[in-house]
Amino acid sequence: MRKIFLLISFLVLFCSSALAQTVGTVIGQMGTTWNERGGQIENTSMGYELQMWDFLQTGEDGGMILKYADNTKFTMGPNTELIIDEFAFDTSVIPIELAMNVSINVGTFTYESGQVKQLGGDVNLITPTATITVQGTAFSGTVDTSGKTTITLLPDSQGDVGSVTVSNDAGSQTITNAFNSVTVYNNDLAPTPPKIETNKQNIIELDKFEEDIKEDVEKSFGDMDTKVEK
């Protein structure tokens, strides 16, 4: 009986290891950052490989830039928590497998679409009060401890502006103009209509924060952008 138990345990561990697949990499990091994986807590640093169901977190002084296998880019500000719920990017099969779902529990972040969205895959970001459905674009988001969610549409790195839909059980709104924001206060209230973001503090700070991460990385590793291109 003991041998059977050991054999089953081995097979479970073997299958778990075999199924573990790298879905992206940390390409920038500063301050206190960590990941919970399989019940274990691991410190994250530049080059850390991401897997499905990772629970990534940043401290008060922390920040990370995540680059997924399809070139989706995700920047996490301080005190941010996210879970990689699903990531499928396989263009070698027919039909191709493309999907991305990420849960953001709290914090500040930016997102820029990669090939999963560009090739027609479904991309959804989920907060405690809203689902953000991506139509292929870049945007900034904040989620406070009460679950209140604000999404602001941004031009992507090429200067193009797409659209994003913010929804919950009470309704939905689609943002099509850059620097327009939608806020969801709770699950019982529909998202507010898009409006020009007059308080750009979070966006400006997060944009500068990404530069701070790059500068911190370059002190230890050299030019980050050059290394990423390689």
C-alpha positions in Angstrom: 0.0 0.0 0.0 2.8 2.4 0.9 4.5 1.7 -2.5 1.2 2.5 -4.3 1.0 5.8 -2.3 4.6 6.7 -3.1 4.0 5.9 -6.8 0.8 8.1 -6.9 2.7 10.9 -5.2 5.5 10.6 -7.7 3.1 10.7 -10.6 1.3 13.8 -9.2 4.6 15.6 -8.8 5.9 14.5 -12.2 2.7 15.6 -14.0 2.6 18.9 -12.1 6.2 19.5 -13.1 5.5 18.5 -16.7 2.5 20.7 -16.9 4.4 23.7 -15.5 5.0 26.0 -18.5 6.7 29.3 -18.7 4.2 32.0 -19.8 6.4 35.0 -19.4 9.3 36.7 -17.7 10.0 39.5 -15.2 12.0 42.0 -17.3 12.2 44.8 -14.7 12.0 44.8 -10.9 12.7 47.0 -8.0 12.1 47.0 -4.3 10.2 44.2 -2.5 8.4 41.8 -4.8 7.4 38.1 -4.5 5.3 35.3 -5.9 3.2 32.6 -4.3 3.4 29.3 -6.2 2.3 25.9 -5.1 2.1 27.0 -1.5 5.6 28.4 -1.5 6.7 32.1 -1.4 9.6 33.0 -3.8 11.3 36.3 -4.2 11.2 37.6 -7.8 13.9 39.4 -9.7 14.8 40.2 -13.3 14.6 37.1 -15.4 12.1 35.3 -13.1 10.0 33.0 -15.2 6.2 33.2 -14.8 3.8 30.3 -14.7 0.0 29.8 -14.7 -1.6 30.4 -11.3 1.3 32.5 -10.1 0.2 35.0 -7.4 2.5 38.0 -7.9 2.8 40.8 -5.4 4.7 44.0 -4.8 5.4 45.8 -1.5 5.2 49.5 -0.7 8.6 50.1 -2.5 8.1 47.4 -5.1 7.4 47.3 -8.8 7.6 44.8 -11.7 7.5 44.8 -15.4 6.1 41.5 -16.8 6.5 40.5 -20.4 4.4 37.6 -21.5 5.3 35.1 -24.2 3.1 36.9 -26.8 4.8 40.3 -25.9 1.9 41.5 -23.8 3.4 43.9 -21.2 2.1 44.4 -17.7 3.6 46.9 -15.2 2.8 46.5 -11.5 3.0 49.5 -9.2 3.5 49.3 -5.4 1.1 47.3 -3.2 -0.3 45.4 -6.2 -1.5 41.8 -6.3 -2.4 39.8 -9.4 -3.0 36.2 -10.3 -2.3 34.7 -13.8 -5.6 32.7 -14.2 -5.1 31.6 -17.8 -2.6 32.1 -20.6 -2.8 30.2 -23.9 -0.6 31.1 -26.8 -0.1 28.2 -29.2 -0.1 29.0 -32.9 1.2 25.6 -33.9 -2.3 23.9 -33.6 -5.5 24.4 -35.6 -7.5 26.2 -34.4 -4.8 28.2 -32.6 -5.2 28.5 -28.9 -5.2 32.1 -27.7 -6.5 33.4 -24.3 -5.5 35.5 -21.4 -7.2 36.1 -18.0 -5.6 37.9 -15.1 -7.2 38.8 -11.8 -6.1 42.1 -10.1 -7.0 42.1 -6.4 -5.7 45.5 -5.6 -3.1 48.0 -6.8 -2.0 50.1 -9.8 -1.0 48.7 -13.2 -0.6 49.4 -16.9 -1.4 46.9 -19.7 -0.4 46.8 -23.3 -1.7 44.2 -25.7 0.5 41.5 -27.3 -0.2 38.9 -30.0 -2.9 37.0 -28.1 -5.3 40.0 -28.6 -3.8 41.0 -32.0 -4.5 37.4 -33.3 -8.1 37.5 -32.0 -7.8 35.8 -28.7 -9.9 36.7 -25.7 -8.3 38.9 -23.1 -10.0 39.7 -19.8 -8.7 41.4 -16.7 -10.9 40.8 -13.6 -11.1 43.0 -10.5 -13.3 42.6 -7.4 -16.0 44.8 -9.0 -15.4 44.7 -12.8 -14.3 42.8 -15.9 -12.1 44.6 -18.4 -12.5 43.2 -21.9 -9.6 44.2 -24.1 -10.1 45.1 -27.7 -6.4 45.6 -28.3 -4.9 48.7 -26.7 -3.1 50.1 -23.7 -4.6 51.3 -20.5 -3.9 52.1 -16.9 -5.9 50.8 -13.9 -6.2 51.3 -10.2 -8.0 49.0 -7.8 -8.4 50.2 -4.2 -8.9 48.1 -1.1 -12.7 48.4 -1.3 -12.6 47.1 -4.9 -13.3 50.4 -6.6 -11.8 50.2 -10.1 -10.8 53.0 -12.4 -9.6 52.2 -16.0 -8.0 54.9 -18.2 -7.4 54.3 -21.9 -3.9 55.2 -23.1 -2.1 55.3 -26.5 0.1 52.3 -26.9 3.9 52.4 -27.5 3.2 53.1 -31.2 0.9 55.9 -30.4 -2.2 54.0 -31.5 -5.5 54.1 -29.5 -7.8 51.1 -29.3 -10.7 50.5 -27.0 -11.6 48.7 -23.8 -14.9 47.6 -22.3 -15.5 47.8 -18.5 -18.5 45.8 -17.3 -20.2 44.2 -14.3 -23.6 42.7 -13.6 -25.1 46.2 -13.5 -23.9 47.4 -16.9 -21.0 48.2 -19.1 -19.1 51.1 -20.8 -16.7 51.1 -23.7 -13.8 53.7 -23.7 -12.6 54.7 -27.2 -10.8 58.0 -26.5 -7.3 58.3 -25.0 -7.1 59.6 -21.4 -10.8 58.9 -20.8 -11.7 57.0 -17.7 -14.4 54.8 -16.4 -14.9 54.0 -12.7 -16.8 51.1 -11.0 -17.6 51.8 -7.4 -19.1 48.4 -6.5 -20.9 45.4 -7.9 -24.3 46.9 -7.6 -23.5 50.1 -9.6 -22.9 50.2 -13.4 -19.6 51.7 -14.6 -19.7 55.5 -14.9 -19.8 56.9 -18.5 -16.3 57.7 -19.9 -15.0 61.1 -19.1 -11.7 62.9 -19.7 -9.4 62.1 -16.8 -8.7 65.5 -15.2 -6.5 64.0 -12.4 -3.7 62.3 -14.3 -1.7 61.8 -11.1 -1.9 58.0 -11.1 -1.1 57.7 -14.8 1.9 60.2 -14.7 3.3 58.5 -11.5 3.0 55.0 -13.0 4.6 56.1 -16.3 7.5 57.6 -14.3 7.5 54.6 -12.1 8.3 52.3 -15.1 11.2 54.5 -15.9 12.4 54.3 -12.3 12.3 50.4 -12.5 14.4 50.5 -15.7 16.9 52.9 -14.1 17.2 50.6 -11.0 17.7 47.6 -13.2 20.3 49.3 -15.4 22.4 50.1 -12.3 22.9 46.4 -11.8 22.4 44.8 -15.2 23.1 47.4 -17.9 20.7 48.7 -20.6 17.4 46.8 -20.0 15.9 47.4 -23.4 19.0 46.1 -25.2 19.0 43.0 -23.1 15.2 42.3 -23.6 15.6 42.7 -27.4 18.3 40.0 -27.4 
